[in-house]
Amino acid sequence: MAGSNGKQKTARDMILSLGVIMIAAGVIYLFVPHDDRAPDVKKVDYRVELLTARRAASYLVAAPEGLPDTWKATSVRFKGDDFDAWHLGFHAPDGEYVTIEQSTQKRSQFIDQASQGSTATKVTEQIGGRTWTRYTGGRYDALVLQDAAGSTTVVAGTGSFEQLSTMAGALKLA
């Protein structure tokens, strides 16, 4: 009978240890913040970069005018040493991403890069008095401006074609 008492102590000690661990885990859980909301997207001011790009680029640089405040600019850059590459990214009202990309790089390479692998469809749209070709099948859907002298302009992203069209319609080339 002496052997069974030792086994009972071991089992009891394990259960007590497990209980202490569970209580400690519960206390830690209570003090760790739980925020299931998506983080707020920081809006960037792109006016300075836009002015710089418009002075330095060898083409008319595109930027939206008249978009609602629910569209937030989230990223901007101009690389004059990299084919005069202009990038302006937006967080759309429903959380999707829409970007404006422009460059003097070889058209086919740039479209593939900007749309992340999309290919041209036979669908074209008249938006803001300009003709745009739809691209699909890559990571992003895209609209590519036809007949742009000196550069290639792409509006791409995870947003719907309606959102891409809204952005394309708001673009001012200057």
C-alpha positions in Angstrom: 0.0 0.0 0.0 2.9 2.3 0.5 3.5 2.4 -3.3 0.0 3.6 -4.2 0.2 6.7 -1.9 3.3 7.9 -3.8 1.4 7.6 -7.1 -1.5 9.5 -5.8 0.8 12.4 -4.7 2.4 12.5 -8.1 -1.0 12.6 -9.9 -2.3 15.3 -7.5 0.9 17.4 -7.9 0.5 17.2 -11.7 -3.1 18.3 -11.5 -2.3 21.2 -9.1 0.6 22.3 -11.4 -1.7 22.2 -14.4 -4.3 24.3 -12.5 -1.7 26.9 -11.6 -0.5 27.0 -15.3 -4.1 27.5 -16.5 -4.7 30.3 -14.0 -1.5 32.0 -15.0 -2.4 31.7 -18.7 -5.9 33.1 -18.0 -4.4 36.1 -16.2 -1.9 36.8 -19.0 -4.8 36.5 -21.6 -6.8 39.1 -19.7 -3.9 41.6 -19.7 -2.9 41.2 -23.4 -4.8 43.7 -25.6 -7.2 42.1 -28.1 -8.0 44.4 -31.0 -9.5 42.6 -34.0 -9.9 45.8 -36.1 -7.6 46.3 -39.0 -5.0 48.9 -38.3 -5.7 52.5 -39.5 -4.0 53.2 -42.8 -1.8 56.2 -42.6 -2.4 58.8 -45.3 0.6 60.3 -47.0 0.9 63.7 -48.5 2.2 63.3 -52.0 2.2 66.9 -53.2 6.0 67.5 -52.9 6.9 64.3 -54.7 4.3 65.1 -57.4 5.8 68.5 -58.0 9.3 67.0 -58.1 8.2 64.3 -60.6 6.4 66.8 -62.8 9.5 68.9 -63.0 12.0 66.0 -63.5 10.1 63.5 -65.6 10.3 63.4 -69.4 6.6 62.8 -69.7 3.3 64.2 -68.3 2.9 62.8 -64.8 -0.5 61.4 -63.7 -2.2 62.2 -60.4 -5.8 62.1 -59.4 -7.9 65.2 -58.8 -11.3 65.2 -57.2 -11.3 61.8 -55.6 -13.4 61.6 -52.4 -11.6 61.8 -49.1 -12.4 58.1 -48.6 -9.5 57.3 -51.0 -6.2 57.6 -49.0 -2.8 58.0 -50.6 -0.6 55.4 -48.8 2.7 55.4 -50.9 4.5 57.6 -53.3 7.9 57.6 -55.0 9.6 59.0 -58.1 12.8 57.4 -59.3 14.4 59.5 -61.9 17.4 57.1 -62.3 15.0 54.2 -62.9 13.2 55.0 -66.2 11.6 58.1 -64.6 9.4 55.7 -62.6 6.4 57.3 -60.9 4.3 55.4 -58.3 1.3 56.6 -56.3 -0.6 54.0 -54.3 -4.1 54.4 -52.7 -6.2 52.6 -50.2 -9.7 52.5 -51.7 -12.8 53.0 -49.6 -13.5 49.3 -49.3 -9.9 48.5 -48.3 -8.6 47.4 -51.7 -5.4 48.8 -53.2 -5.2 50.9 -56.4 -1.9 52.2 -57.8 -0.9 54.6 -60.5 2.4 53.5 -62.2 4.2 55.4 -65.0 7.6 54.8 -66.6 9.7 55.2 -69.7 10.8 51.6 -69.4 10.0 49.2 -72.4 6.2 49.1 -72.5 5.7 45.3 -72.3 8.2 44.9 -69.4 6.7 47.8 -67.5 3.1 46.6 -67.9 4.1 43.1 -66.8 5.8 44.5 -63.7 3.2 47.1 -62.8 0.3 44.6 -63.2 2.3 41.8 -61.7 1.8 39.4 -64.5 -1.5 40.4 -66.1 -2.1 40.0 -69.8 -4.1 42.2 -72.2 -7.7 41.4 -73.0 -9.6 42.6 -76.0 -11.7 44.9 -73.8 -11.1 48.6 -74.1 -12.9 51.5 -72.2 -13.3 55.2 -72.8 -12.5 56.9 -69.5 -12.1 60.6 -69.2 -11.8 61.0 -72.9 -8.9 58.4 -73.1 -8.8 54.8 -74.3 -7.7 52.2 -71.7 -7.1 48.5 -72.3 -8.0 46.0 -69.6 -5.4 43.5 -68.3 -6.3 40.5 -66.1 -4.8 37.2 -64.9 -2.0 38.4 -62.7 -1.8 39.4 -59.1 -3.5 42.7 -60.1 -6.1 43.7 -62.6 -5.1 46.7 -64.6 -6.0 49.4 -67.0 -3.3 50.5 -69.4 -3.5 53.9 -71.2 -3.2 53.6 -75.0 -1.3 56.1 -77.1 0.6 57.8 -74.3 3.6 59.6 -75.8 6.9 59.0 -74.1 5.7 56.8 -71.2 3.4 54.0 -70.2 0.6 54.7 -67.7 -0.9 51.8 -65.7 -3.7 51.9 -63.1 -3.6 48.6 -61.3 -4.4 46.9 -58.0 -6.6 44.5 -56.1 -9.6 46.8 -56.6 -12.5 46.1 -59.0 -12.4 47.4 -62.5 -15.0 50.0 -61.3 -12.5 51.3 -58.8 -9.7 51.2 -61.4 -12.0 53.2 -63.7 -12.8 55.7 -61.0 -9.0 56.3 -60.5 -8.3 56.4 -64.3 -11.1 59.0 -64.7 -9.7 61.2 -62.0 -6.2 61.3 -63.4 -4.8 64.6 -64.6 -1.7 64.5 -66.7 0.5 67.5 -66.2 
